[in-house]
Amino acid sequence: MRPGLDVRLAFCELNAPSLVDVLTELSGPAIVTPFLLANAYHASVDIPQQIASCGLAQRGLQVRQAEVLGEDDRLVSVLRQRVRELGFSRHDESLGVLVAAIGSSNPVANAHTAAVARKVLAGTRWAAATTAFATRPEPTFADAVRRLRRRGARRVVIAPWFLAPGRLPDRVERFARESGIAMSAPLGAHPLVAATLLDRFDQTAAEGMAA
């Protein structure tokens, strides 16, 4: 979407290249732009620690960190689109949407993520939406389904608030399959996801120029 931009991929864990490896190869300033939905451990602790461990300031290199993607309305619209790609109409008053997210030990991050369920109903006539976390004990996915049915949903779809497939989405998919519930695709490589990421980069770049 922006061919002139020097974009380098790095991983916080599990895959290579690591963030530290990429940062140590820098010869100029950079903005670390987290490809993360929630402002939880990786964004608030892990990435800052990895940036600090590289000693870039001593080399005279400025590295700043952008904000996470968050509950951006564009991403919520992609989530809604993924549900509709399964054939569900936005006018379906019988449909309940279970937003499945990762979850965090940070209750503030969880509260922000939980707002996605309310936002996904905008512009639809869907019966209800609620959030359940793959890494938190409560509410379970089964509890969330029962909650949706109490709120008038006669059928349920799981909408994963994940950027890509992986171990945790697989766990959600197992529940969906065993429960006979449809599950939409993750947000994935959608132009609006890329646009949101670029916005976070641009905001931080503009702040640096203003400073």
C-alpha positions as CSV (number, residue, x, y, z in Angstrom):
1,M,0.0,0.0,0.0
2,R,3.0,2.3,0.4
3,P,5.9,1.0,-1.8
4,G,8.4,3.6,-0.6
5,L,8.2,2.7,3.0
6,D,11.0,0.5,4.5
7,V,9.0,-2.2,6.2
8,R,10.7,-5.0,8.2
9,L,9.0,-7.9,9.9
10,A,10.0,-9.0,13.4
11,F,8.4,-11.4,15.9
12,C,8.1,-11.0,19.6
13,E,8.5,-14.8,20.2
14,L,8.2,-18.2,18.6
15,N,9.4,-17.2,15.1
16,A,12.4,-15.6,13.4
17,P,13.6,-12.9,12.9
18,S,13.2,-11.7,16.5
19,L,12.6,-8.0,17.2
20,V,16.1,-7.7,18.8
21,D,17.7,-9.2,15.7
22,V,16.0,-6.7,13.4
23,L,16.7,-3.7,15.6
24,T,20.4,-4.5,15.9
25,E,20.7,-4.4,12.2
26,L,19.3,-0.9,12.0
27,S,21.4,1.9,10.6
28,G,18.8,4.7,11.1
29,P,15.8,5.6,13.1
30,A,12.7,3.4,13.2
31,I,9.2,3.1,14.5
32,V,8.2,-0.3,16.0
33,T,4.6,-0.7,15.1
34,P,2.9,-3.5,17.0
35,F,0.7,-5.8,15.0
36,L,-1.4,-6.4,18.1
37,L,-5.0,-5.8,18.9
38,A,-4.7,-5.2,22.6
39,N,-2.5,-3.0,24.8
40,A,-1.5,-5.9,27.0
41,Y,1.8,-7.6,28.0
42,H,3.6,-7.7,24.6
43,A,2.8,-4.0,23.9
44,S,3.4,-2.6,27.4
45,V,6.3,-4.7,28.7
46,D,7.8,-7.1,26.2
47,I,8.4,-4.8,23.2
48,P,9.7,-1.9,25.3
49,Q,12.1,-4.2,27.1
50,Q,13.4,-5.7,23.8
51,I,13.9,-2.2,22.4
52,A,15.8,-1.1,25.5
53,S,18.0,-4.2,25.4
54,C,19.5,-3.3,22.0
55,G,21.3,-0.3,23.3
56,L,20.2,1.8,20.3
57,A,20.3,5.1,22.2
58,Q,24.0,4.6,22.8
59,R,24.4,4.2,19.0
60,G,22.6,7.4,18.5
61,L,19.6,5.7,16.9
62,Q,16.0,6.8,17.8
63,V,13.5,4.0,18.0
64,R,9.9,4.8,19.0
65,Q,7.0,2.5,19.5
66,A,3.5,3.1,18.0
67,E,0.2,2.3,19.6
68,V,-1.5,-1.0,19.1
69,L,-4.3,-1.4,16.6
70,G,-7.0,-1.5,19.3
71,E,-10.7,-1.6,18.7
72,D,-10.5,0.6,15.6
73,D,-13.9,0.9,13.8
74,R,-12.3,-0.2,10.6
75,L,-11.2,-3.5,12.2
76,V,-14.7,-4.0,13.6
77,S,-16.1,-3.5,10.2
78,V,-13.8,-6.3,8.9
79,L,-15.0,-8.5,11.7
80,R,-18.6,-7.8,10.7
81,Q,-17.6,-8.5,7.0
82,R,-16.1,-11.9,8.0
83,V,-19.5,-12.9,9.6
84,R,-21.4,-11.8,6.5
85,E,-19.0,-13.8,4.3
86,L,-20.6,-16.9,5.9
87,G,-23.9,-15.9,4.4
88,F,-25.5,-14.2,7.4
89,S,-27.5,-11.1,6.6
90,R,-27.1,-8.0,8.6
91,H,-30.8,-8.0,8.9
92,D,-30.9,-11.4,10.6
93,E,-32.7,-10.7,13.9
94,S,-32.1,-14.3,15.1
95,L,-28.3,-14.1,15.0
96,G,-26.1,-13.8,18.1
97,V,-22.4,-13.1,17.7
98,L,-19.8,-14.5,20.0
99,V,-16.6,-12.4,19.7
100,A,-13.7,-14.7,20.7
101,A,-10.6,-12.9,21.8
102,I,-7.2,-13.7,23.4
103,G,-7.7,-12.1,26.7
104,S,-5.1,-10.7,29.1
105,S,-4.2,-10.6,32.8
106,N,-4.8,-6.8,32.4
107,P,-8.5,-6.1,33.2
108,V,-8.3,-2.7,31.4
109,A,-7.2,-4.4,28.2
110,N,-10.0,-6.9,28.5
111,A,-12.5,-4.2,29.0
112,H,-11.4,-2.5,25.9
113,T,-11.6,-5.7,23.9
114,A,-15.1,-6.5,25.3
115,A,-16.3,-3.3,23.7
116,V,-15.9,-4.9,20.3
117,A,-19.0,-7.0,20.9
118,R,-21.2,-3.9,21.3
119,K,-19.6,-2.2,18.3
120,V,-20.0,-5.1,15.9
121,L,-23.8,-4.8,16.2
122,A,-23.7,-1.3,14.6
123,G,-25.6,-1.2,11.3
124,T,-27.2,-4.6,11.8
125,R,-30.3,-6.1,13.3
126,W,-28.5,-9.0,15.0
127,A,-30.0,-10.1,18.2
128,A,-27.0,-9.7,20.5
129,A,-23.2,-10.0,20.8
130,T,-20.9,-10.9,23.7
131,T,-17.2,-11.5,24.2
132,A,-15.4,-14.6,25.6
133,F,-11.6,-15.0,26.0
134,A,-9.6,-18.0,24.9
135,T,-7.1,-17.6,27.7
136,R,-9.3,-16.6,30.6
137,P,-11.4,-19.0,32.7
138,E,-14.7,-16.9,32.7
139,P,-16.9,-16.6,30.8
140,T,-16.4,-19.9,29.0
141,F,-17.4,-20.1,25.4
142,A,-20.3,-22.3,26.4
143,D,-21.4,-19.7,29.0
144,A,-21.2,-17.0,26.3
145,V,-23.4,-19.0,24.0
146,R,-26.0,-19.5,26.7
147,R,-25.9,-15.7,27.4
148,L,-26.6,-15.0,23.7
149,R,-29.6,-17.4,23.7
150,R,-31.0,-15.8,26.8
151,R,-30.8,-12.5,25.0
152,G,-32.9,-13.7,22.1
153,A,-30.4,-15.4,19.7
154,R,-31.8,-18.5,18.0
155,R,-28.5,-19.3,16.3
156,V,-25.0,-18.2,17.0
157,V,-21.8,-17.5,15.0
158,I,-18.3,-17.2,16.5
159,A,-16.4,-14.2,15.2
160,P,-12.7,-14.5,16.1
161,W,-11.1,-11.2,17.1
162,F,-7.7,-12.5,15.9
163,L,-5.4,-11.2,13.3
164,A,-4.4,-14.6,11.9
165,P,-4.7,-18.3,12.4
166,G,-2.7,-20.0,15.2
167,R,-2.8,-22.1,18.3
168,L,-5.5,-20.0,20.2
169,P,-7.8,-19.7,17.1
170,D,-7.4,-23.4,16.7
171,R,-8.8,-23.9,20.3
172,V,-11.8,-21.7,19.5
173,E,-12.3,-23.6,16.2
174,R,-12.4,-26.9,18.1
175,F,-15.1,-25.6,20.4
176,A,-17.1,-24.3,17.4
177,R,-16.8,-27.6,15.6
178,E,-17.7,-29.7,18.6
179,S,-20.7,-27.4,19.3
180,G,-21.9,-27.3,15.8
181,I,-21.5,-23.5,15.6
182,A,-20.3,-21.6,12.5
183,M,-17.1,-19.7,12.9
184,S,-15.9,-16.9,10.6
185,A,-12.3,-16.3,9.5
186,P,-9.8,-14.1,11.4
187,L,-9.4,-10.5,10.4
188,G,-6.5,-11.5,8.1
189,A,-4.7,-9.7,5.3
190,H,-7.5,-7.1,4.7
191,P,-6.7,-3.6,3.3
192,L,-8.4,-2.0,6.3
193,V,-6.1,-3.9,8.6
194,A,-3.1,-2.6,6.7
195,A,-4.6,0.9,6.7
196,T,-5.0,0.9,10.5
197,L,-1.4,-0.3,11.0
198,L,-0.2,2.5,8.7
199,D,-2.2,5.0,10.7
200,R,-0.5,4.0,13.9
201,F,2.9,4.4,12.2
202,D,1.9,7.8,10.8
203,Q,0.7,9.1,14.1
204,T,4.0,8.2,15.8
205,A,6.0,9.6,12.9
206,A,4.0,12.9,13.2
207,E,4.6,13.1,16.9
208,G,8.3,12.7,16.4
209,M,8.4,15.5,13.9
210,A,6.4,17.8,16.2
211,A,8.8,17.1,19.0
